[in-house]
Amino acid sequence: MTAVHIIEGPVGAGKTTYALKLAKRLPALSHNLDQWMVALFQPDRPSQDLWAWYGERKQRCIEQIWHIVRSDVSIERDVIVELGLVTAELRAQVFERAEALGCDITVHLLDAPTKERAERVRARNEDQGDSFSMRVSEEVFTAANAAWEPLNEDELAGRPITLLRI
């Protein structure tokens, strides 16, 4: 059966690196919100009021990604989505959408200690390797880290979970 793999975790947890490896292993098509945001909106990114600007564009990208995910699933292709869903409310919306597709759903939850994740982000900013899509400042890391709501038991109930602490 066709599967949707939802990659979740706080900033710097290794989601993109993991998604790239998972896509090759399965194989599956992978959709990464950060890649869309950079390609479509990076040149227009404001220096002030970033979060309001970001939120509107993030939602537009998620809508387009789901349009493509539905097409992928309709031709029986496994899909990986990495959308940076930091709140339970946003994740619930995605879980509902995935469930409505009538396919298998696996949530891959990645995490690591905050200090380690901050160091990964600093290294990624410098190295700009395969998982790099945009520079993440300390200010953005701190805000994104504070916004992260760990997945709760209700969210996980009845869903296959791959829990990775890397």
Buried (B, 14 or more C-beta within 10 A) or exposed (E): EBBBBBBBBBBBBBBBBBBBEBBEEBEBBBBBBBBBBBEEBEEEEEEEEBEEBBEEBBEBBBEEBBEEBEEBBEEEBBBBBBBBBBEBEBBEBBBEBBEEBEBBBBBBBBBBEBEBBBEBBBEBBEEEEEBBBBEBEEEBBEEBBEEBBEBEEEBBEEBEBEEBEE
